[in-house]
């Protein structure tokens, strides 16, 4: 396998260039990191971020499987901070 193929084979398989794939994958990593922080805060204080992580994971899964990986979406962590859900 040539060095170039190492970096371009997978992105091409999902219809992206290396740079497009890097941008999309980096955004997914950022969104998952934020969801992870929300889940950790929820573990400590269950009334905080009651559905942030699960909502974000469903959203990212939907984007990935529907081919909308490059879409701009609101940051649900910030939305949950602005409008926290009551504890159940």
N, C-alpha and C positions, 0 to 999 in steps of 0.2 A: 504494500500500500504506500503510495507516494505521500509525502508530508502534506501537500495541498489537499489530498483526498481526506486525510485525517480530520481536517478542519471544515471541509465543505460537504462531505457525503451526507451526514445527517441533516444539516440545514436544507440541503437540496431536496431531501426526501420529504420534507414538510413544506416545500415551495418557498424557501427563503434563502437569501444570501447569508454568508457568515455574519455580516454586520447586523442584518435584520434579526437573525436568530439570537445574536448576542444581546441586542436590545430587548427583545421579547423575554428571553430567559432571565435577564437581569431584573426586569420588572417583576416577573413571577417570583424571583428570589426575594425581592424587597417586600412584595405583598405577603408572602409566606412568613417572612421575618416579623412583620408587623402583627400578623395574625397570631404568631407564636407568643409575642409579648402580651397581646390581649388575653390569650389563653392562660398564660402564667399569672397575670393579674387576676383573672377570673378564679384560678385555683386558690389564690390567697384570699380574695374577697369575692365570693360567689355572686354578689349583687352587681358587680362591675362586668361589663362586656359579656353579658349573658349569651349572646348569639354571634358575636363578632367573628370569631375564628371559623365556626361552621358555615356562616354565611359567605365569608371570603373564600373558603375552600370550594363551596358549591359554585360560586361565581367563576373562579379560576378554572374549575373542571368544565363548566359550560363553555367558557371561552376557548379552551383547548380543544374540546371535542367538536365544537361548532365551527372551528376555523376562524374565530374572532380574536385570535391571540394578540393582535396588534391594537385592539380598541382601547381607547382611553376610558377609564372608569373612575368613579368617585372612590375616595379612600374611605372604606367602611369603618376603619378604626377611628378616624376623625369624626365621622358621622355618629358613631356610638358615644364618643366623648361629648359631643354637642347635645345628643338626645339619648341618654342612657335609658335602658329598659328597666322597669321595676323588677325586683326579685320575685321569683315564683315560689 
